[in-house]
Amino acid sequence: MAKRGGFPGGMPGNMNNLMKQAQRMQRKLEEGQKALSEKEFKATAGGGAVEVILTGEKTVKSVKISPEAADPEEVEMLEEMLITALNDAMEQINKESEALMGGGLGGMPF
């Protein structure tokens, strides 16, 4: 006689394994996010005239401008260099985050 309402011999064990695997994945993602938030990303523009450092949480930690880059007649160019450097640092964070998330989910049997 066939059993009703489930898979014979092993569904509870498989469910437990899935839950354990999900918990491991969650811990791995949390550890990765913490590591990312503690990391710093540095980018430069204008041949090093402008340097920015951001945290993994996408917060600007510092901006350094070379004295040679601060010519009052060059303010617009300085602003463009800042934007370029900041965007470069943000892109580094995005790539690291994608690699982290991709690695964390790569082993899931979907």
BAKOLDREN-446857 format. One record per atom (N, C-alpha, C): residue number from 0; residue in three letters; x, y, z. Coordinates in Angstrom, 2 decimals, padded with zeros to 5 digits, always signed. Example, Ala and Ser with C-alpha at 12.3 -4.5 7.8 and 13.67 -1.06 7.14 Angstrom:
BEGIN
<nr 0; rest ALA; east +013.19; north -005.69; up +007.80>
<nr 0; rest ALA; east +012.30; north -004.50; up +007.80>
<nr 0; rest ALA; east +013.20; north -003.30; up +007.80>
<nr 1; rest SER; east +012.85; north -002.25; up +007.08>
<nr 1; rest SER; east +013.67; north -001.06; up +007.14>
<nr 1; rest SER; east +012.90; north +000.03; up +007.87>
This chain:
BEGIN
<nr 0; rest MET; east +000.85; north -001.17; up +000.00>
<nr 0; rest MET; east +000.00; north +000.00; up +000.00>
<nr 0; rest MET; east +000.90; north +001.24; up +000.00>
<nr 1; rest ALA; east +000.59; north +002.18; up -000.84>
<nr 1; rest ALA; east +001.37; north +003.41; up -000.97>
<nr 1; rest ALA; east +001.04; north +004.38; up +000.16>
<nr 2; rest LYS; east +002.05; north +005.12; up +000.58>
<nr 2; rest LYS; east +001.83; north +006.15; up +001.61>
<nr 2; rest LYS; east +001.17; north +007.36; up +000.96>
<nr 3; rest ARG; east +000.39; north +008.05; up +001.72>
<nr 3; rest ARG; east -000.29; north +009.23; up +001.21>
<nr 3; rest ARG; east +000.40; north +010.49; up +001.72>
<nr 4; rest GLY; east +000.33; north +011.54; up +000.92>
<nr 4; rest GLY; east +000.74; north +012.86; up +001.39>
<nr 4; rest GLY; east +002.23; north +013.09; up +001.48>
<nr 5; rest GLY; east +003.01; north +012.62; up +000.57>
<nr 5; rest GLY; east +004.43; north +012.97; up +000.63>
<nr 5; rest GLY; east +005.28; north +012.01; up -000.17>
<nr 6; rest PHE; east +006.56; north +012.21; up -000.03>
<nr 6; rest PHE; east +007.52; north +011.36; up -000.72>
<nr 6; rest PHE; east +007.97; north +010.28; up +000.24>
<nr 7; rest PRO; east +008.02; north +009.05; up -000.22>
<nr 7; rest PRO; east +008.42; north +007.99; up +000.69>
<nr 7; rest PRO; east +009.89; north +008.10; up +001.09>
<nr 8; rest GLY; east +010.12; north +007.98; up +002.37>
<nr 8; rest GLY; east +011.44; north +007.80; up +002.93>
<nr 8; rest GLY; east +012.44; north +008.91; up +002.80>
<nr 9; rest GLY; east +012.21; north +010.15; up +002.97>
<nr 9; rest GLY; east +013.35; north +011.04; up +002.97>
<nr 9; rest GLY; east +013.03; north +012.50; up +002.83>
<nr 10; rest MET; east +011.85; north +012.87; up +002.63>
<nr 10; rest MET; east +011.54; north +014.30; up +002.47>
<nr 10; rest MET; east +011.95; north +015.12; up +003.68>
<nr 11; rest PRO; east +011.67; north +014.69; up +004.91>
<nr 11; rest PRO; east +012.09; north +015.50; up +006.06>
<nr 11; rest PRO; east +013.60; north +015.72; up +006.08>
<nr 12; rest GLY; east +014.37; north +014.69; up +005.78>
<nr 12; rest GLY; east +015.83; north +014.83; up +005.74>
<nr 12; rest GLY; east +016.27; north +015.80; up +004.65>
<nr 13; rest ASN; east +015.66; north +015.71; up +003.50>
<nr 13; rest ASN; east +016.00; north +016.63; up +002.41>
<nr 13; rest ASN; east +015.65; north +018.06; up +002.78>
<nr 14; rest MET; east +014.53; north +018.25; up +003.44>
<nr 14; rest MET; east +014.11; north +019.60; up +003.85>
<nr 14; rest MET; east +015.11; north +020.16; up +004.86>
<nr 15; rest ASN; east +015.55; north +019.33; up +005.80>
<nr 15; rest ASN; east +016.55; north +019.77; up +006.77>
<nr 15; rest ASN; east +017.86; north +020.17; up +006.08>
<nr 16; rest ASN; east +018.26; north +019.38; up +005.10>
<nr 16; rest ASN; east +019.49; north +019.71; up +004.36>
<nr 16; rest ASN; east +019.34; north +021.03; up +003.62>
<nr 17; rest LEU; east +018.18; north +021.24; up +003.03>
<nr 17; rest LEU; east +017.94; north +022.51; up +002.33>
<nr 17; rest LEU; east +017.98; north +023.68; up +003.29>
<nr 18; rest MET; east +017.40; north +023.52; up +004.46>
<nr 18; rest MET; east +017.41; north +024.59; up +005.46>
<nr 18; rest MET; east +018.83; north +024.88; up +005.93>
<nr 19; rest LYS; east +019.60; north +023.84; up +006.17>
<nr 19; rest LYS; east +021.00; north +024.03; up +006.59>
<nr 19; rest LYS; east +021.80; north +024.73; up +005.50>
<nr 20; rest GLN; east +021.57; north +024.34; up +004.26>
<nr 20; rest GLN; east +022.27; north +024.96; up +003.14>
<nr 20; rest GLN; east +021.89; north +026.44; up +003.02>
<nr 21; rest ALA; east +020.61; north +026.74; up +003.20>
<nr 21; rest ALA; east +020.15; north +028.14; up +003.14>
<nr 21; rest ALA; east +020.77; north +028.95; up +004.28>
<nr 22; rest GLN; east +020.86; north +028.37; up +005.46>
<nr 22; rest GLN; east +021.47; north +029.07; up +006.59>
<nr 22; rest GLN; east +022.95; north +029.32; up +006.36>
<nr 23; rest ARG; east +023.65; north +028.34; up +005.79>
<nr 23; rest ARG; east +025.08; north +028.53; up +005.46>
<nr 23; rest ARG; east +025.25; north +029.65; up +004.43>
<nr 24; rest MET; east +024.39; north +029.64; up +003.43>
<nr 24; rest MET; east +024.46; north +030.67; up +002.40>
<nr 24; rest MET; east +024.19; north +032.04; up +003.01>
<nr 25; rest GLN; east +023.22; north +032.14; up +003.90>
<nr 25; rest GLN; east +022.90; north +033.41; up +004.56>
<nr 25; rest GLN; east +024.10; north +033.90; up +005.36>
<nr 26; rest ARG; east +024.75; north +033.00; up +006.12>
<nr 26; rest ARG; east +025.93; north +033.39; up +006.90>
<nr 26; rest ARG; east +027.05; north +033.87; up +005.98>
<nr 27; rest LYS; east +027.24; north +033.16; up +004.88>
<nr 27; rest LYS; east +028.30; north +033.52; up +003.94>
<nr 27; rest LYS; east +028.04; north +034.91; up +003.34>
<nr 28; rest LEU; east +026.80; north +035.18; up +002.98>
<nr 28; rest LEU; east +026.45; north +036.48; up +002.44>
<nr 28; rest LEU; east +026.64; north +037.59; up +003.48>
<nr 29; rest GLU; east +026.24; north +037.32; up +004.72>
<nr 29; rest GLU; east +026.41; north +038.32; up +005.78>
<nr 29; rest GLU; east +027.89; north +038.60; up +006.03>
<nr 30; rest GLU; east +028.71; north +037.54; up +006.04>
<nr 30; rest GLU; east +030.15; north +037.72; up +006.22>
<nr 30; rest GLU; east +030.74; north +038.53; up +005.07>
<nr 31; rest GLY; east +030.30; north +038.23; up +003.87>
<nr 31; rest GLY; east +030.79; north +038.96; up +002.70>
<nr 31; rest GLY; east +030.38; north +040.42; up +002.73>
<nr 32; rest GLN; east +029.15; north +040.69; up +003.13>
<nr 32; rest GLN; east +028.69; north +042.08; up +003.21>
<nr 32; rest GLN; east +029.47; north +042.84; up +004.27>
<nr 33; rest LYS; east +029.77; north +042.19; up +005.40>
<nr 33; rest LYS; east +030.55; north +042.83; up +006.45>
<nr 33; rest LYS; east +031.96; north +043.14; up +005.93>
<nr 34; rest ALA; east +032.58; north +042.17; up +005.26>
<nr 34; rest ALA; east +033.91; north +042.38; up +004.71>
<nr 34; rest ALA; east +033.90; north +043.52; up +003.70>
<nr 35; rest LEU; east +032.88; north +043.57; up +002.86>
<nr 35; rest LEU; east +032.77; north +044.64; up +001.86>
<nr 35; rest LEU; east +032.62; north +046.00; up +002.54>
<nr 36; rest SER; east +031.82; north +046.06; up +003.60>
<nr 36; rest SER; east +031.60; north +047.34; up +004.27>
<nr 36; rest SER; east +032.86; north +047.85; up +004.96>
<nr 37; rest GLU; east +033.77; north +046.94; up +005.32>
<nr 37; rest GLU; east +035.01; north +047.33; up +005.99>
<nr 37; rest GLU; east +036.12; north +047.67; up +005.00>
<nr 38; rest LYS; east +035.92; north +047.38; up +003.74>
<nr 38; rest LYS; east +036.94; north +047.61; up +002.71>
<nr 38; rest LYS; east +036.89; north +049.05; up +002.23>
<nr 39; rest GLU; east +038.03; north +049.56; up +001.78>
<nr 39; rest GLU; east +038.09; north +050.91; up +001.20>
<nr 39; rest GLU; east +038.49; north +050.80; up -000.27>
<nr 40; rest PHE; east +037.96; north +051.73; up -001.07>
<nr 40; rest PHE; east +038.22; north +051.76; up -002.50>
<nr 40; rest PHE; east +038.79; north +053.13; up -002.86>
<nr 41; rest LYS; east +039.93; north +053.13; up -003.53>
<nr 41; rest LYS; east +040.59; north +054.39; up -003.89>
<nr 41; rest LYS; east +040.58; north +054.53; up -005.41>
<nr 42; rest ALA; east +040.29; north +055.75; up -005.87>
<nr 42; rest ALA; east +040.30; north +056.04; up -007.30>
<nr 42; rest ALA; east +040.90; north +057.41; up -007.51>
<nr 43; rest THR; east +041.53; north +057.60; up -008.67>
<nr 43; rest THR; east +042.14; north +058.89; up -009.00>
<nr 43; rest THR; east +041.68; north +059.34; up -010.37>
<nr 44; rest ALA; east +041.86; north +060.62; up -010.61>
<nr 44; rest ALA; east +041.56; north +061.21; up -011.92>
<nr 44; rest ALA; east +042.56; north +062.32; up -012.17>
<nr 45; rest GLY; east +042.68; north +062.70; up -013.42>
<nr 45; rest GLY; east +043.58; north +063.80; up -013.77>
<nr 45; rest GLY; east +045.04; north +063.47; up -013.50>
<nr 46; rest GLY; east +045.43; north +062.23; up -013.76>
<nr 46; rest GLY; east +046.82; north +061.84; up -013.55>
<nr 46; rest GLY; east +047.24; north +061.90; up -012.09>
<nr 47; rest GLY; east +046.31; north +061.70; up -011.19>
<nr 47; rest GLY; east +046.60; north +061.72; up -009.76>
<nr 47; rest GLY; east +046.33; north +063.05; up -009.10>
<nr 48; rest ALA; east +045.85; north +064.03; up -009.86>
<nr 48; rest ALA; east +045.57; north +065.35; up -009.29>
<nr 48; rest ALA; east +044.42; north +065.29; up -008.29>
<nr 49; rest VAL; east +043.52; north +064.33; up -008.47>
<nr 49; rest VAL; east +042.39; north +064.16; up -007.56>
<nr 49; rest VAL; east +042.37; north +062.70; up -007.13>
<nr 50; rest GLU; east +042.20; north +062.49; up -005.82>
<nr 50; rest GLU; east +042.09; north +061.14; up -005.28>
<nr 50; rest GLU; east +040.90; north +061.09; up -004.34>
<nr 51; rest VAL; east +040.09; north +060.04; up -004.46>
<nr 51; rest VAL; east +038.96; north +059.85; up -003.55>
<nr 51; rest VAL; east +039.04; north +058.45; up -002.96>
<nr 52; rest ILE; east +038.58; north +058.34; up -001.72>
<nr 52; rest ILE; east +038.50; north +057.05; up -001.06>
<nr 52; rest ILE; east +037.08; north +056.91; up -000.53>
<nr 53; rest LEU; east +036.46; north +055.77; up -000.88>
<nr 53; rest LEU; east +035.11; north +055.46; up -000.43>
<nr 53; rest LEU; east +035.13; north +054.17; up +000.36>
<nr 54; rest THR; east +034.18; north +054.03; up +001.26>
<nr 54; rest THR; east +034.02; north +052.77; up +001.97>
<nr 54; rest THR; east +033.16; north +051.84; up +001.12>
<nr 55; rest GLY; east +033.13; north +050.58; up +001.49>
<nr 55; rest GLY; east +032.29; north +049.61; up +000.81>
<nr 55; rest GLY; east +030.81; north +049.90; up +000.95>
<nr 56; rest GLU; east +030.48; north +050.79; up +001.87>
<nr 56; rest GLU; east +029.09; north +051.22; up +002.03>
<nr 56; rest GLU; east +028.79; north +052.44; up +001.16>
<nr 57; rest LYS; east +029.70; north +052.75; up +000.25>
<nr 57; rest LYS; east +029.57; north +053.84; up -000.72>
<nr 57; rest LYS; east +029.50; north +055.21; up -000.05>
<nr 58; rest THR; east +030.30; north +055.36; up +001.01>
<nr 58; rest THR; east +030.43; north +056.64; up +001.70>
<nr 58; rest THR; east +031.80; north +057.22; up +001.36>
<nr 59; rest VAL; east +031.83; north +058.49; up +000.96>
<nr 59; rest VAL; east +033.10; north +059.14; up +000.64>
<nr 59; rest VAL; east +033.87; north +059.35; up +001.94>
<nr 60; rest LYS; east +035.05; north +058.76; up +002.02>
<nr 60; rest LYS; east +035.88; north +058.88; up +003.22>
<nr 60; rest LYS; east +036.83; north +060.06; up +003.10>
<nr 61; rest SER; east +037.41; north +060.25; up +001.92>
<nr 61; rest SER; east +038.31; north +061.39; up +001.74>
<nr 61; rest SER; east +038.39; north +061.80; up +000.28>
<nr 62; rest VAL; east +038.71; north +063.06; up +000.09>
<nr 62; rest VAL; east +038.97; north +063.63; up -001.23>
<nr 62; rest VAL; east +040.24; north +064.45; up -001.10>
<nr 63; rest LYS; east +041.24; north +064.15; up -001.93>
<nr 63; rest LYS; east +042.49; north +064.90; up -001.91>
<nr 63; rest LYS; east +042.68; north +065.55; up -003.27>
<nr 64; rest ILE; east +042.99; north +066.84; up -003.24>
<nr 64; rest ILE; east +043.21; north +067.59; up -004.47>
<nr 64; rest ILE; east +044.62; north +068.13; up -004.45>
<nr 65; rest SER; east +045.38; north +067.83; up -005.48>
<nr 65; rest SER; east +046.74; north +068.34; up -005.60>
<nr 65; rest SER; east +046.70; north +069.86; up -005.71>
<nr 66; rest PRO; east +047.60; north +070.57; up -005.03>
<nr 66; rest PRO; east +047.60; north +072.04; up -005.12>
<nr 66; rest PRO; east +047.69; north +072.55; up -006.56>
<nr 67; rest GLU; east +048.36; north +071.80; up -007.40>
<nr 67; rest GLU; east +048.47; north +072.21; up -008.81>
<nr 67; rest GLU; east +047.13; north +072.15; up -009.53>
<nr 68; rest ALA; east +046.19; north +071.39; up -009.01>
<nr 68; rest ALA; east +044.89; north +071.23; up -009.66>
<nr 68; rest ALA; east +043.89; north +072.29; up -009.23>
<nr 69; rest ALA; east +044.26; north +073.17; up -008.30>
<nr 69; rest ALA; east +043.29; north +074.11; up -007.73>
<nr 69; rest ALA; east +043.33; north +075.49; up -008.36>
<nr 70; rest ASP; east +043.79; north +075.60; up -009.58>
<nr 70; rest ASP; east +043.78; north +076.88; up -010.28>
<nr 70; rest ASP; east +042.34; north +077.36; up -010.39>
<nr 71; rest PRO; east +042.05; north +078.58; up -009.90>
<nr 71; rest PRO; east +040.67; north +079.08; up -009.92>
<nr 71; rest PRO; east +040.03; north +079.07; up -011.31>
<nr 72; rest GLU; east +040.83; north +079.17; up -012.33>
<nr 72; rest GLU; east +040.27; north +079.17; up -013.69>
<nr 72; rest GLU; east +039.96; north +077.76; up -014.18>
<nr 73; rest GLU; east +040.32; north +076.77; up -013.40>
<nr 73; rest GLU; east +040.13; north +075.38; up -013.80>
<nr 73; rest GLU; east +039.09; north +074.66; up -012.94>
<nr 74; rest VAL; east +038.22; north +075.40; up -012.28>
<nr 74; rest VAL; east +037.25; north +074.79; up -011.36>
<nr 74; rest VAL; east +036.37; north +073.78; up -012.07>
<nr 75; rest GLU; east +035.91; north +074.09; up -013.25>
<nr 75; rest GLU; east +035.03; north +073.15; up -013.96>
<nr 75; rest GLU; east +035.74; north +071.84; up -014.25>
<nr 76; rest MET; east +036.98; north +071.91; up -014.67>
<nr 76; rest MET; east +037.75; north +070.69; up -014.95>
<nr 76; rest MET; east +037.97; north +069.91; up -013.65>
<nr 77; rest LEU; east +038.24; north +070.61; up -012.55>
<nr 77; rest LEU; east +038.41; north +069.96; up -011.25>
<nr 77; rest LEU; east +037.14; north +069.22; up -010.84>
<nr 78; rest GLU; east +036.01; north +069.85; up -011.04>
<nr 78; rest GLU; east +034.74; north +069.19; up -010.72>
<nr 78; rest GLU; east +034.54; north +067.93; up -011.56>
<nr 79; rest GLU; east +034.88; north +068.00; up -012.83>
<nr 79; rest GLU; east +034.74; north +066.83; up -013.70>
<nr 79; rest GLU; east +035.67; north +065.71; up -013.26>
<nr 80; rest MET; east +036.88; north +066.06; up -012.83>
<nr 80; rest MET; east +037.80; north +065.03; up -012.34>
<nr 80; rest MET; east +037.26; north +064.38; up -011.07>
<nr 81; rest LEU; east +036.66; north +065.17; up -010.19>
<nr 81; rest LEU; east +036.06; north +064.60; up -008.97>
<nr 81; rest LEU; east +034.96; north +063.62; up -009.32>
<nr 82; rest ILE; east +034.11; north +064.01; up -010.24>
<nr 82; rest ILE; east +033.01; north +063.13; up -010.66>
<nr 82; rest ILE; east +033.56; north +061.84; up -011.25>
<nr 83; rest THR; east +034.58; north +061.95; up -012.08>
<nr 83; rest THR; east +035.19; north +060.77; up -012.70>
<nr 83; rest THR; east +035.77; north +059.84; up -011.64>
<nr 84; rest ALA; east +036.52; north +060.40; up -010.68>
<nr 84; rest ALA; east +037.13; north +059.59; up -009.64>
<nr 84; rest ALA; east +036.08; north +058.93; up -008.75>
<nr 85; rest LEU; east +035.06; north +059.68; up -008.36>
<nr 85; rest LEU; east +033.99; north +059.11; up -007.52>
<nr 85; rest LEU; east +033.25; north +058.00; up -008.24>
<nr 86; rest ASN; east +032.93; north +058.23; up -009.50>
<nr 86; rest ASN; east +032.22; north +057.20; up -010.26>
<nr 86; rest ASN; east +033.08; north +055.95; up -010.43>
<nr 87; rest ASP; east +034.40; north +056.12; up -010.61>
<nr 87; rest ASP; east +035.30; north +054.98; up -010.73>
<nr 87; rest ASP; east +035.30; north +054.17; up -009.43>
<nr 88; rest ALA; east +035.37; north +054.85; up -008.30>
<nr 88; rest ALA; east +035.36; north +054.15; up -007.01>
<nr 88; rest ALA; east +034.03; north +053.41; up -006.81>
<nr 89; rest MET; east +032.91; north +054.04; up -007.17>
<nr 89; rest MET; east +031.60; north +053.39; up -007.05>
<nr 89; rest MET; east +031.54; north +052.14; up -007.92>
<nr 90; rest GLU; east +032.09; north +052.22; up -009.11>
<nr 90; rest GLU; east +032.09; north +051.07; up -010.01>
<nr 90; rest GLU; east +032.91; north +049.92; up -009.42>
<nr 91; rest GLN; east +034.03; north +050.25; up -008.77>
<nr 91; rest GLN; east +034.83; north +049.21; up -008.11>
<nr 91; rest GLN; east +034.00; north +048.50; up -007.03>
<nr 92; rest ILE; east +033.24; north +049.27; up -006.27>
<nr 92; rest ILE; east +032.39; north +048.69; up -005.22>
<nr 92; rest ILE; east +031.32; north +047.80; up -005.85>
<nr 93; rest ASN; east +030.70; north +048.27; up -006.93>
<nr 93; rest ASN; east +029.67; north +047.48; up -007.59>
<nr 93; rest ASN; east +030.23; north +046.16; up -008.11>
<nr 94; rest LYS; east +031.43; north +046.18; up -008.72>
<nr 94; rest LYS; east +032.04; north +044.96; up -009.24>
<nr 94; rest LYS; east +032.36; north +043.98; up -008.12>
<nr 95; rest GLU; east +032.91; north +044.50; up -007.02>
<nr 95; rest GLU; east +033.23; north +043.64; up -005.87>
<nr 95; rest GLU; east +031.94; north +043.03; up -005.30>
<nr 96; rest SER; east +030.91; north +043.82; up -005.21>
<nr 96; rest SER; east +029.64; north +043.35; up -004.68>
<nr 96; rest SER; east +029.04; north +042.27; up -005.59>
<nr 97; rest GLU; east +029.09; north +042.48; up -006.89>
<nr 97; rest GLU; east +028.57; north +041.49; up -007.83>
<nr 97; rest GLU; east +029.36; north +040.19; up -007.73>
<nr 98; rest ALA; east +030.69; north +040.29; up -007.61>
<nr 98; rest ALA; east +031.51; north +039.09; up -007.49>
<nr 98; rest ALA; east +031.17; north +038.35; up -006.21>
<nr 99; rest LEU; east +030.98; north +039.10; up -005.15>
<nr 99; rest LEU; east +030.65; north +038.50; up -003.86>
<nr 99; rest LEU; east +029.29; north +037.81; up -003.92>
<nr 100; rest MET; east +028.30; north +038.47; up -004.44>
<nr 100; rest MET; east +026.95; north +037.90; up -004.50>
<nr 100; rest MET; east +026.91; north +036.74; up -005.48>
<nr 101; rest GLY; east +027.60; north +036.86; up -006.58>
<nr 101; rest GLY; east +027.62; north +035.78; up -007.57>
<nr 101; rest GLY; east +028.29; north +034.54; up -007.00>
<nr 102; rest GLY; east +029.38; north +034.74; up -006.26>
<nr 102; rest GLY; east +030.07; north +033.61; up -005.64>
<nr 102; rest GLY; east +029.25; north +032.95; up -004.57>
<nr 103; rest GLY; east +028.48; north +033.75; up -003.85>
<nr 103; rest GLY; east +027.66; north +033.21; up -002.77>
<nr 103; rest GLY; east +026.50; north +032.40; up -003.26>
<nr 104; rest LEU; east +026.01; north +032.72; up -004.44>
<nr 104; rest LEU; east +024.84; north +032.01; up -004.97>
<nr 104; rest LEU; east +025.21; north +030.96; up -006.01>
<nr 105; rest GLY; east +026.48; north +030.93; up -006.42>
<nr 105; rest GLY; east +026.89; north +030.04; up -007.50>
<nr 105; rest GLY; east +026.67; north +028.57; up -007.23>
<nr 106; rest GLY; east +026.70; north +028.16; up -005.98>
<nr 106; rest GLY; east +026.56; north +026.74; up -005.67>
<nr 106; rest GLY; east +025.14; north +026.30; up -005.41>
<nr 107; rest MET; east +024.19; north +027.20; up -005.53>
<nr 107; rest MET; east +022.80; north +026.82; up -005.25>
<nr 107; rest MET; east +022.22; north +025.98; up -006.39>
<nr 108; rest PRO; east +021.55; north +024.90; up -006.04>
<nr 108; rest PRO; east +021.00; north +024.01; up -007.09>
<nr 108; rest PRO; east +019.64; north +024.48; up -007.59>
<nr 109; rest PHE; east +019.61; north +025.60; up -008.31>
<nr 109; rest PHE; east +018.34; north +026.11; up -008.86>
<nr 109; rest PHE; east +018.10; north +025.58; up -010.23>
